Amino acid sequence: MVVNVIGEQIPQEEIDAYVDYGKKKYSDRNIRSMTVTVDGEFVDLKYEFDDVPFDRIRRITGYLVGTLDRFNNGKRAEEHDRVKHSV
């Protein structure tokens, strides 16, 4: 993780505390970088996160699916035989 400090210099222990705070607060996301802006007694923290992977979900033969790998042979044949409309 890249940490940028803008404004006054702060001790490394304080930076580490802000990093730990961000990791606990956003434990479900991966933090790419963090900007610490120091203005006297005030500190502003700005986080940039890694992109979240996106899975495409389609509605096929009445089911919401991401891939067809869990379909049995009958459902695969039904999907293969259906009429696909173009826009």
N, C-alpha and C positions, 0 to 999 in steps of 0.2 A: 504494500500500500504506500502510495506517495502522500506525504504530508507537507503542505505549504503553509508557512506562517507569514502573515502580513501584519505589518505594524511593529509593535515592540517585540523584543526578544523575550522568550519565556523559557523556563528550565525544561530539560528533557523529561523529567518526571511528570510535569504538567501535561506535556504533549502525549506521553504514554497514557495518562489518565483519560484524556479526551478520546484517544483511540479505543481504549477499553470500554468507555461509555458508549461509543458508536457501535462497537461490536455487540454489546449487550442489547442496546436499543433496537438494532436492525439485525438481529441474529439470523433471520430468515433470508437475508440478502448479502451479497458479496460486495464489500466496499472497495472501489477502485482507487479513489483518492479522497483526500480530506483537506479542506482549506480552513485554517484557523485565523480569523481576523481579530486582532487585539487593538482595543481603543480605550486606553486607561484601565478602568476597572471592568469594562464590558468585553465579553468574548463572544464572537459569532462563529458557529460551526456550520460548514457547508460540506455535504457528502455527495460524491458522485458514485453511482453504483454500476456494476457490470450489467450488461443486457440480460434479460430473462429469456431463456429458450422458449420458443413458441412452437406448439404442436397444432397442426391443422386438424380440425374436427369437422367431419362432414356427416350429413344425414343420408344414410344409404338404407333403402328398403325398410324404413321406419326406425332405424337404430342410429344413435349418435356414435360414430367410430372415428378413431384416428388412423388406423390401418386395418387391412383386411386379414391379417395373419391369424386372428382369433376366430374367424368364420369357419364353419364346417363346409364340406363340399357342396351341400345343397344351397347354402347362402351365397357361396362364391359363384355358383352357376346362376343364381337369381340376379346377382349384381352384374355378371357378364352379359346376361340376356336383356337387361333393362334398356329402355330407350333413353339415350342421353340427348338432351336438348341444348342447342347453342344459343347464345344471346345475340 
